[in-house]
Amino acid sequence: MRAIQMVDLKAQYHKIKAEVDAAVLGVLESCAFINGPHVGRFAQALAQYQDAKHVIPCANGTDALQIAMMALGLEPGDEVITPSFTYIATTEVIALLRLTPVFVDVDPKTFCIDPAAIEKAITPKTKAIVPVHLYGQAADMEAIMDIARRHNLFVIEDNAQAIGCDIYYADGSVRKTGSIGTVGTTSFFPSKNLGGYGDGGAMVTNDDAVADTLRMVANHGQKVRYYHDIVGCNSRLDTIQAAILEIKLAHLNDYIDARRRVADYYDQAFAGLPGVTTPFRSEKSRHVFHQYTLILEGVDRNGLHDYLATLNIPSMIYYPVPAHRQQMFAAFGSSEQHLPVTDWLTERVISLPIHTEMDDEQLQHITSSVRNYLTK
Ligand SMILES: *Cc1c(COP(=O)(O)O)cnc(C)c1O
């Protein structure tokens, strides 16, 4: 059996190697390393994929969040509502910009921010909501956009884990996560569903003025070279990464299908297992399974992790400490906050290997091992 990994980047690369190698060598030959033609072409292709007006590439997904918050003119002391149950980047940039993170709880089914909790957390200082489409599952954007409209708030969708996820609206229309809020941000970190071979990120928006400002902030606050109107930063998508991402974007829908096939296999294998909740399948969106995450009740979760490791099956706890309990935020006193669903999930989630290159032999080994542990 091929070794099981959380993500198998090498096997995926080998399937597109000829095309990728030629593209990378082409960039080397052209020496157009910074803002070469691939960058604009990829941005256009991604905008088309997202069905959005503007895509502004940048250096990574964390920068994308930071640039979005800077471009929307958020100022020190402004409150930004965010889930605590997320990767640290989402909440870290809020504090970095001296904004105030207001951590709220998540929905135990979707793992995403709970709209009712957002509503309760709004104060006169609230300026923005940052929903995270966690593990590839969409947050409830219909409810979130409704709250944002009523309270005049910006929405920055952290779409680092859910690129390609469709949301189905009641009127029959379909929209991609990341193209619904004021700005959507994403990451091309190698293990993400659309991953480059290094760092990368992008911002998505349908607002022309916001797009202009995002571009300026990412480029030292300038529109005209050497004339700097606002304080910005330097955040670019590398041309080599853009060339690779251009190729991989054409495969993204197939990659999502491959991930969903793995999720279906797991769902069937774990159906009815006592103590196990498989990922929620919403009728309102199409999960893209960046992670396949189980909730275990009355089961020694860390014991399962260790048992699988002895069988050479990796598994991960995303995330072992929620943001509101991180030392980083001690000054906000957030660890005193009562986020029962977040704390409950933190103790019970476990993510199994899921990627585009898994075969049935590997899946059989993983599922029978999990079943063995749970029924022993
Ligand atoms: C990966 C990730 C980021 C940050 O992306 P980088 O490219 O690593 O900076 C932000 N938010 C979430 C939810 C992520 O998973």
The ligand as a MOL file (V3000), in Angstrom:
LIG
                    3D

  0  0  0     0  0            999 V3000
M  V30 BEGIN CTAB
M  V30 COUNTS 15 15 0 0 0
M  V30 BEGIN ATOM
M  V30 1 C -4.5840 28.7170 5.5900 0
M  V30 2 C -5.5180 29.6610 6.2070 0
M  V30 3 C -5.2570 31.0410 6.2810 0
M  V30 4 C -3.9430 31.6710 5.9530 0
M  V30 5 O -3.3550 31.3500 4.7800 0
M  V30 6 P -1.7760 31.5210 4.5510 0
M  V30 7 O -1.6690 31.4950 3.0700 0
M  V30 8 O -1.1050 30.3730 5.2210 0
M  V30 9 O -1.3630 32.8260 5.1210 0
M  V30 10 C -6.2450 31.8740 6.7770 0
M  V30 11 N -7.4080 31.3850 7.2220 0
M  V30 12 C -7.6920 30.0670 7.1970 0
M  V30 13 C -9.0110 29.6090 7.7070 0
M  V30 14 C -6.7530 29.1560 6.7060 0
M  V30 15 O -7.0420 27.8580 6.7170 0
M  V30 END ATOM
M  V30 BEGIN BOND
M  V30 1 1 1 2
M  V30 2 1 2 3
M  V30 3 2 2 14
M  V30 4 1 3 4
M  V30 5 2 3 10
M  V30 6 1 4 5
M  V30 7 1 5 6
M  V30 8 2 6 7
M  V30 9 1 6 8
M  V30 10 1 6 9
M  V30 11 1 10 11
M  V30 12 2 11 12
M  V30 13 1 12 13
M  V30 14 1 12 14
M  V30 15 1 14 15
M  V30 END BOND
M  V30 END CTAB
M  END
